[in-house]
Amino acid sequence: MCAIAGEVSFDRIFEGFEPWHDGMQQCLARRGPDQAGRWHDRHCVLMHRRLAVVDIEGGIQPMAADGCTLIYNGELYNAPELRRELTACGHHFHTRSDTEIVLHAFLQWGEDCCDRLNGIFAFAVWDATARRLFLARDPIGVKPLFFARRGQGLIFGSELKALLQHPAVEPELTREGLYDLFFLGPGRAPGSGVFRDVSELLPGQCAWFDGSGLRTRQYFTLRDGNPGESFEQCAEHVRFLVTDAIERQLVSDVPVCTFLSGGLDSSIISSVANRVLGGVRTFSVDYENNDQYFVPGKFQPNSDNAFIGIMTDYLHSEHHRIELHPGELVEALYEAAEARDLPGMADVDASMLLLCRAMKGFATVGLSGECADELFGGYPWYRDPEVRAVNGFPWSQTTGYRATFLRPEWQTEQRPEDYVRQWYQWTLDRTDHSQTTDPLERRMREMVMLNYQWFMQTLLDRKDRMSMWSGFEVRVPFCDRRIAEYLYQVPWAYKDYQGREKGLLRYAMRGILPPEIVQRKKSPYPKTWHPAYRDAVAARLRQELHDPSSPLLTLCRPEALAQLLEENRSLPWYGQLMTTPQTIAYFVQMAHWLRTYHVRIL
């Protein structure tokens, strides 16, 4: 994995690198601590930071051939097949790196190369002959790519912080950015960079930029269909796809490990990795005294520790349990906001950042189970008819409550409920259920698309930023484009086999897991239940309330924040476990972000 950044301009000439180019490249050094490279011509500057994983010596970037120069962030999982196909077309390779394969794929097929790439990536190619830039992002949206149009120029980078190094990109918020923070956060509207006139290339989107402007194309989306398979055939198909995706993502020239929570998804990945590698190092996160304070509930019926023990005994893995304390979680809130460039998922972000930092001490690559729940129907809102019937995002049904925090003078453009509803409808309008007539099946296609476009993207944001902050690459096998394409078309009755969440996946992967793991009820990424955590984040928010110069008070109603400190709401602010302590932490992160990024409100 790496970081990319660059600038193209048709109203100025680059005689060399400007000071802000140094800043853009340097601020991404955490994503690519191993190598730095850059290149320019009269109209284009390309910058790269590399985390070396495959072909350490041969994959240096920027990489050029036949008048085209590439910078690339990602991993390509069908590299062997593409190398053979391109070789048959007359291409010659000088390295083992997938970077070179992507470059030659572009030279051979142009923008249509995206349809052939199976991996996680964001890349840019400057065609010096045609004087135009090509940008592309992977089908699922695992790797980020932000951009901003300024005059006859385009500025782009892997993270928002890179764009903010450019003097033409200011940390300014419009009403839409504010509404994202308060009514959608920690999610973001698709394509939103939150700051004024900053955008993100959508998952499965590519773009051309030249003297006539920017043109985007959606090369990948989920399409309806009918596999025409029996349940047994479908289960066998799923078993092959999942196993193959995991095996492909174990390729590395540096040490590989896995996340292990004792849940179905991470256990499947760890089991396959253990077989292929002949042993695997596994990692889990825990919190000080969590067994003492843990409270079972609807979304988290049991804690992870017993199930982790079952899996590590089954695998005989070298397991590392990373225990976090309330104080370090609170301190990491600030670092996590800087890693994400935005307020995030509070202690879930902070703990992920600390966990990845610890894992980096043992390995450079980790495999994680994100996206299985979205595609296989694992979340409780998939299976609750009342929640399914609500016209709104099922993981965030508190718009009215959220609106009480934003000062009335900032709520002048649009009613909060209307803002959220328009994005909800935007997603439904882009949901393909053209091959489906059954009302339940049509609704389940919508539920998948809502989760795919929104909740999954928030989790992928979290995993990318928190891991790459420590130069640690996380791969997500369930994000294989083949799995997403196929599962979207699978009947809901198959996914709901035996009335269980992810019933199809449980059945398909039987035999490689202990029965206790196969039957374990879905449980999300854990949070701390320690009362000291709430006390600590409440103290931080109270400091903001008592500071008349706090930037948080320019946006928030003080009385609403004061009331929050006295509450104990069970309905989450976002997701399943982001209840009152995490909501307090979200505003603590927001205060730090406003102050550190010198955010201005327009």
N, C-alpha and C positions, 0 to 999 in steps of 0.2 A: 504494500500500500504506500501511497505517496500523497503529495499535495501539488496542485497546479495553480498557476495564476498567470495573468497576462493582460495585455492591452493592445488593441488595434485602433489606429486613428487614420482618418483620411483628410483631416484638416490640419495636420501637423506632420513634421518629419522627425523621426528618431535618429539622432546622430550617435546616440549611446544610451546608456541606462540613466534614468532620472533618480534622484534621491528616494522618491516614493517607491520606485521599483525595488530598491534595497529593502525598504520597510515591508512591502508586500511579501517578498520572499522570506525574510527573516521571521516574520510573525507566524509563519507556517512551519517553522523548523521542528516543532514537536511532532508533527505528522510525518516528517521525513528527516530523522536525525543522522542518517548515514551518508548521504551525498547531496550536493547542491549543484544545479546546472542552470544556465540561462543562455538565451540566444536572441538576436534582434536583427531586423532589417529596417528599411526606411519607414515602414508602416506598422510593424508588428514587434512586440516584445513578448517572449515566452519565458516563464520561470518554473522551476521544478525543485521539489525537495523529495528525497527518496528514502523510503524504508525498504532496505534490500531483503527480499524473501526468496526469489528464484533467480538463478544466474547472477550471482553477486557482482561478478566482473563485467558481464556482457550487457546488462540492462541499463546502462547509464543513459540519462536523458538530459536535454532534448535529443531526439533521435531523428535523423533526416535521411531521405532517399528520394530521388527523382523530383527534386524541387519542392517537396513537402516536408514539413518539420512537425513532429508530434511531441506533445507532453501528455502523460497518461497516469491516471490514478486508478488502480484496480487489480483484479485477478481474473484471468480468462480460464474457464474450466473445460472448454472444448478445444483447447490449444492443439493437442495432437492431431485431431481430425482436420482442423483448418490448415495446419502446417502441411499435411499431406496434400490437401486440395490445392493449396497455393503453389506448392512445389510442382504439381502436375500442370499448373498453368504457366510454369516457367520462372517462378520466383526463386531466388536463392537467399538462404538465411546464413547469417554469420554468428548468431548467438542462440542460446536456448530460451531467451526471455520471451514472454508473451507480448511485451511491448513491440517487438519487431513484427510479430504476427499481426497485431492490430494495425500497424503502419502499412504493411503489405496488403492486408485486407482492404484498407481504405484505397490504396493505389489500384487494386484490382476492381473493386465494386463501388467505389464512391460511397455516398450516403447509405446505399443498400447494404453495406457491410454490417450495419447495426442489426439487421435481421438475422445475421449468421452468428453473432457473438453471444455466447452463453457465459455470463459472468457478472461481476459487480464492477462498475467502472464509471468514470467520468473522464473525458479526454477532449483535447483540442488539437486540430491540425491546421497549420497555415500553409496554404497553397500560394507560393510566391509568384508563380507564373500568372495565375488568375487573380492574384491579389484579393483573396477571400479566406475567411476563417470558418472552419467547421467545428461545431461543438456537439457532443452527444453524452447522454446519461443512460445508465443501465435500465432495463425494463422495469425492475421492481422499485428502484429508487434507493438502493443501499448506499451508494456513494453520492455526495452532494456536489452541486455546481451552481454557484450564484453569479449573477451578472447585472450590470447597470449600463444603460445607454446614456451617453453624455455627448451632445453635439453630434459630430460625425464619427464618434468613437464608441468603443465597447470595452468595458473593464470587467474581468471575470476572475473567479477564484474558488477554491474548494471551501472556504469559510468566509463568513461575513467580515471577519476582522481583516482579511486581506484587502477587501474592497475599501474598507474604512481607512486604510493607509493612504489611499489616493486622495489628493486635495479636492477632487471634483465630487467625491461621495461623502456626504455629511451624515452624522448620526441624528437624522431628523425623523420625527414620527408625524404622520398624517392621522386623521381620524380612523382610517382603515387599520393602520398599525396599532393604534390604541385599542380598537375593538378586537383585534387578534389577541392582544395580551390579556384583556379582561374577559372576553366572552368566548374565546376559543382556546386560550392558553391552558397548558403549555403546548397545545397544538398550534398549527399555523394553517392559514388558508392555502390550498394548493397553488404553488408558484409564487407565494409571497415571501419576500425577503424582509418583511416588517418595516424596514426603513424606507424612506421616500424614494420612489422610482428604483427600487432594488428588487430584482426578481430571482426566482430559482427555476432552472430548467426542470420541467416536470419529469417524473419517471417515464421511461420509454419515449423520450422526446429528443429530437436532434434539431440543429439550427445551422443556418448559413448567415454569415455577416459579411457584407461587402459595401461598396460605395453607394449602393441603392437602398441599404437598410438591412434589417433583420427579418429573416423568414424562418419560422419554426414548422416542424412536422411531427405528428405523433406516429411513430413507427411501430409502437406496441401498445395494445390494450387488451383487456380480457374480453373474449368473444364467446357468445352463447353457442351451444351445440349439444349434441347427444352422443356420448362415446359408444352407445349401443352395446354395452357389456353387462354381463350378469354381475351380481355382487362378488362372487368368487373371482371372476376375471378382473374386476376392478381392484379388488384387494391385492391380487398378484401384481397388477400394474403399479399400484401405489408402492408396494414393497420394492419393486425394481427401481422406480424413480427415486425414492428416498435413499435407498442403499447406494445407488449409483452417484447421486449428488454428494453424499457424504464422502464416498471414496475419492471422487474427483477433487474434493476440497482439502484432502489431506496431503496433496503434493506440495512440498516445500523443501528448501535447502537449509532451513533453520528449524529449531525445535517447535513442535506443535503440542497443544494441550486442549482440554475441553472444559467448558463450564458444566457443573453438575449440581442440580438442585434436588434431585430425587424425583422430579416430575417426569412425565412421559417423554417429552421432546428432548431434553438434555440427556436423558438416560439412553434413548435410542442412538443419539449421536455418539455418546461415550462408548456404548457397546460395539457399534460398528468400527469406531476408531481403534478400540482396544484390539479387535480381531485383526484389522488390517496392519496396524503398527506393531503388533506383538506386545502390547502393553501401552497404557496411556496414563499421563499425569492429569488428574482432575482437580478442580477448584470449586469451592462454594463460599458463600458469604454468610456470616451470622453476626448477631449483635449481642453485646454484653447483657447477660441476664435475661435474654429474650424468652427462654423457657419459663422463667419465673413470671414474666409480665404478659406473655402471649395470651390473647383473647380470641378464641375461635369465633368465626362469624360466617355469614353467607358467602362471602367472596374468598375467605381464607379459612377453610375448615380445620386444617392441621398445620403444624410447622414442619420444616423440611428435614430436620436432623435425623429422625429415625429412618426416613426413606433414603437419605444419603448414605447412611450406614449399611442399609440393605444392598444398595448398588455397589458401594466400594468393596464389600465382602464378595459380591458376585463377580466383580471384575478383577479383584485383587490389585486395584489401581493404587498408585502412589497419590494419596489424596491430601490436599492442603485446605484446611478450614481457616478462612480469613475472618477473624472476629474484630468488629468495629465498636468503638466506644462512643457514647453520645457526644462528647466534646469534639472528637475529631470529625464526626459527621457534620456538626454545626459549622466548624471551620471550613470544611470542604464545600459547603454550599456556595461560598464566594468563588472558589476556583472552578466549580462546576458551571456557574453562570458564565464565567469567562471562557470556558471550554466550548460551551454551546453558543456563546455570543448573545444569549437571551435568558430570561428566567426559565427554569425548566421544571422537572418533575421532583423538585425538592430533594428529600433525603434519598429517593431512589436514584437520582442522578449522582448525588454525592457518594453514595455507597458504591455505585458502579464505577465511578472514577477511581476510588480507593482500591476496589477489587482488581481492576485492570492494572493499576500501578503495581500491585503485589504480584500479579501473574507475570508481568513483564520481567520480573526478576528471574523467572524460570524459563520463559519461552517468548517467542516473538509473534506466534500465531495461535489464536484460540478459536474453537468452533462453538457456536451458540445456537439455541433453539428458537430464536425469534421467527415469527410469521406462521408457525404451524397453527396457532389458535385462530388466526384470521382466515386461513384457507380451509382448515378442516372443521371449523365450527366449535372452537373450544371455549369461548367466552360465555358467561351465563346469559348475556342478553340475546344470544342466538336462540336459546331454548326456552325463553320466557315469553309466552304469547302476548302478555300485556305490554311488556317492554317493546317487543317487535312491532306492535301496533301503533306506537307513539311516533308522530312525525317529528323526529329530532334525533340528534346523535345520542345513542344509548349510553355512552360512557360519560356524557356531560349533559345532565338534565337540570342544571341549576342556573339557567340564564337570568332569571329574575333575581335570584340571590346575588349572583355575580354583579349585576347592575347596581346593587346598593353600595358597592365599594367605589365606583367611578364617580367623581364629582359631576353634578348635573350639567355644568357648563361645557363639559366635553362630550355630552350625549345629545348633540344638536343636529348631527347629520342624518341619523337614522335610528329608529328604535332598536335596542339590542336584540329583541326577539326577531325582528325582521332581518337584521344582519345575519343572524345564525340560520334563519329559515331559508334565506336566499342561497347560502352555501349548501345547505342540506338538499334543496331542490336542484341546484347545479349538479350535484353528484347523482341524483336519481335520473336526471335527464341524460347523463352519460353512461347509464347502466344498460348493457345489452341483455335483454331477455327475449329477443326476437324469436327464438326457437322454443319458447316455453309458454304454455297456456294455463297451466295449473296456478291458481293464485298464490298458494304457499311457495311453490318453486320460484315464482317471479319475485316474491318478497325476499326469499333467501338469496337470490342473486343481488338484490338491492343491499341486503345486509352485508354480503361479502364485499361489494364495491364500497360501501360506506367505511367498513373497517380497513379495506385495502388502501383507499385514498386518504384516510385520515388517521385513525388510531395507530395503524401499522407504521405510518410515516413518522409519527412522534417517537415510537419505540426505536425505529431505525436511526433517527436523529440522535437519540440518547446514546445508543450503542456506538455509533461512529465517533461522535465527539468525545465521549468519555474514554474510549479506548485509545483513539489516536492522540489524545492529549499526552499519553505516555509512550507514543510510538509503538503501540501494540495493535496488531491487525486482528480483527475479528471477522470470521467468515460465517455465513448464515445459510446452511444447506437447504433449509426449507424455502429460501428465496430463489431457488433454481427456477428459471422461467418456464421450464417444462412442467414442473409441479403446479405452478400457478395457472398455466393455461389449461391443464388437464382437470385440476380440482374445481375450477370455476364451472365446468360442465357436468360434474358428477352430481347425480340426484341427491337431494337433501336426505332422503330416506336412507341412503347408503352411509352418509356422513354421521347420521344419527342412529347408527346400528345399535340395537338393544337399548335405545333410549339413553345412550351415554354420550357426553361431550367427546368429540373426536373418536366416536365408536369405530369408524372405518380404520383409522390409523392404529388404534389398539389391536384390532383384529389382524390387520395386515402385517404388523410387526411382532406378532406373538411368536414365542419361541426364542427370542433373543434377550428377553427381560424376565426377571423374577415376577411371579404372579402378583405380588403385592404392589409392584410398580405399575403393572398393566392396569390394575383395578383402582389405583389411587385417583381420587377426585381432583379435578383441576385446582391448582393453587397458584396464584401469581407470584412474581418476583417479590421476595419478602421485604417488609419494612421493620423498623425498630418500634417496639412497644414500650420502651423504657420511659418512665415519666420524667426522667431527667432531660430527655431530649425536648419534650414539650416545654419544660421550664426554661431551657436554654434558648430555644428559638423565640419563645414569648418575651424573654428579657431583651433579646436583640430588637424585636419589633417595638417593644415599649420604649427603647432608646430612640427609635425613629419618631415615635409619637411625641416625645419630649424635646425633640430637636426642631425648632422652628424653621431651620434652614434645610431640613430633609427634603430631597426632591420627591420623595414618595408622597408628601403631603400636598404637592401641587397637583397630583392626580387623584388621590384617594380622599374620601370623606373620613376625617379622624374618628368620628363617632362610630363608623362602621368597623374600622380597625380595632377600636377599643372593645366593641361588642364581640368581635371575633376572639379576642383574648379570653373572654368569659365563656365561650361556647364549647360544646362538645357534640357537634353534628355527626350523625352517622351516615348521611347521604354524601358520597364523595364529591369533592370539587371536580375531580377528573379521574377516569379509570375506575379501579376497584378499591384501592387502599389509600387514596389521597384525601384523607379526612382532615379534621381540624388542625392537628399538629403540622401536617404537610401543607395545608393552606397558609398557615402562619409563615412557614418556611418559604413558600412561594413569594410572599410579599417581602420577606427579608432579602431574598434573591433579587427581586425587582428593585428594591432600594439600592442595593449594591450596584446593579447593572446601570441604573439611571445615573448614579454618581460616577462610576468608573468610566463609562462610555460617553459621558458628557452629553447625554441625550437631550435634544431640544424638541419641543412640541409645537407643531405648526397650527 
